[in-house]
Amino acid sequence: MDSMDKRLGELVETEFQKRLQVLLKDIIDDVKVLKSQNTGKQVAFSTSLMDTTGDQSFGPFDGQTPLVFKHVVTNIGNAYSPLTGVFTAPLKGAYHFEWHVLGVGDTPSGAVLVKNSESIFIAYEHQTSSHSSASQGTTLLLEAGDTVSVCGYKGSKMFDNQHHISTFSGHLIFTM
């Protein structure tokens, strides 16, 4: 029986090794597919209103007014345009955005996140003196080609300087 047990053990070990090799090959193939799917799909940007030194006020706005965030710190994937202030989704996926504005004086500070011309959320604050700040963030499901921008809210005013206080940022969380 010892030789029979030995042969059976060798067969089991050989079969186990074959299955393990197939499993390992499948895992390696899956990793290759995931890597190829993710290549070139990194998207992130971070900007502020001013790209120069000094102080500058924007507004008050007569109506919802597109803002162009000119100081680009990061623009991975080149999906944000510093010429227009518009982010264009290169891929279908979930994206996270944040925007922050600093107000001056007794004028409210407000900025609206706009997706394809539809107002989504507003960051708004109104102090009666000194400075005020408003911030907001959201995650949106975007189709490739959808646009996202920030507009100054009607009647609001904002401020930026070399410290880059008023900002707009976003990044791809995952593709769909």
N, C-alpha and C positions, 0 to 999 in steps of 0.2 A: 503494500500500500504506500510505502514511502515514495517510490518512483512515480506512482500515479498522483499522489498529492503534489509532488514536485512539478510534474507536467501541468497539472491543473493550475498551480500557482503561477507558472510561467505564462500560461495562456491568459489568465486573468490580468497579470501584470502587463503583458503585451497589449491586450485589448484596452486596458486603462491608459497606457501610454498613447495609443492611437487616438483615443477619445480626447485625451488632454491636448494632444497636438492639434486636433481639429478645433477644439475650443479656443486654444491660444491663437490659431490662425484667424478665427472669426473675430476675436477681440482686436487683433492687430488691424484687420480690415475695417472694423467699425471705427477705430481711432483715426485711421487714414481718411475715412469719409467725413468724420466730424471736423478734422483739421481742414480739409478742402472746403467744407461748407462755411467755415468761419474765416477763411482767408479773405482779407480786404473788407471785412465787415465791422471794423472798429470805427465808431462814430462818437465824437465828443467835441464840444466847443465851450469856450468861456470868454466873455467879452465885457467891456465897459463902454459907457457912452463916449468918453473923451479919449483921444489918442495923443493929446498934447499936454503940456504942463499949464498951470494956471487954474483958474476957477471959471466955470461956465454954468449958467442957468438955462433951462429949457422950458418954454411955456411962459405964461399959461396958454393952454391949448383951447382953440375955439370949438373943437370937436375931437373925436378920437383920431389921433395923429400918429402915424407910423414913426417909430424911433429907429435910428440907425446907430447901433453900438459899434463904434469904429475901432476901439482898442481891442485887438484880438490877442488873447494870451495863448489859447489853444484852439486849433481847428482840425482835429484829426478826422480825416475823411473828406475835408473841404465841403461840407454840406451847409455851412453858414456863409452868407455873403456880407462882408463888411461894407459893400457898396449900397446894398438895399436894406440890410437889417433883417433879411429873411433866411430862415433855416428851411431847407428842402430835404425831406426824408429820402435817403437813397434806397432804403429797404423797408419792407413791411415789418413792423415790430412794435414793441413797447418802448417808449422813450420817456425819460424824465426831464422836466424843465424846472428852472428856478429863476426868478427875477426879483431884484431889489432896487428900490428907488429912495433917494433922500430928498425930502422937501425942504423948502426955505421959507422963512417968515410965516405969515398967517394964511398962506395959500395952501390948499390941500396938495398932497402928493399922491398920485395914482397912476397905475399902469395896468393895462389889460393884455392878457395873453390871447392871441388870435390864431385860430386854426382855419386855414382856407377861407378867410373872411368871416368866420363865426367867432364871436367873443366867447371865451371859455371861462376864465376866472379873472378877478381883479385883485390887485394889491392896492389898498387905499388907506390913507391916514390923514387926519386933519387936526393939527395943533393950532392954537391961537397965537403962539409966539415961538420964536427960536426955530429949531429944526424938527422935522418929523421923518420917520422912515416907515416904509411899507415893504413887506416881503410876501412872497407866495411861491408855492411849488405844486406841481401836479405830474401825474403820469398819464400819457395818452397813447392809445393804439393808433398808429399811423400807417397808411398805405404808402408805397413808394410813390413819390411825387407830391405828397401832401406838404403844405407849407405851414410854418409856425413863426410868428413874429410877436413883438411887444409894441403896443401903442400907448402913447400918453393919453390919459383920461381927460375928458372935457373939463375945463376949468382948473386943472391941476398944473403944478409946476414942479420941476425937479432940478437937481443940482449934481454936478460931478466935478472932480478935480484930479490932480495927479495921483491921488490915493485910490482912485477907481472905486467909488462908493456905489454908483448906480450900475448894476450888472445884469447880464442875461446869460444863462448857461444851460446846456442840455447834453444828454448822452443817451445812446442806445443801451437799453437794459438787455434785451434779447430779441432775436428775430422770430418771426412767426411763419 
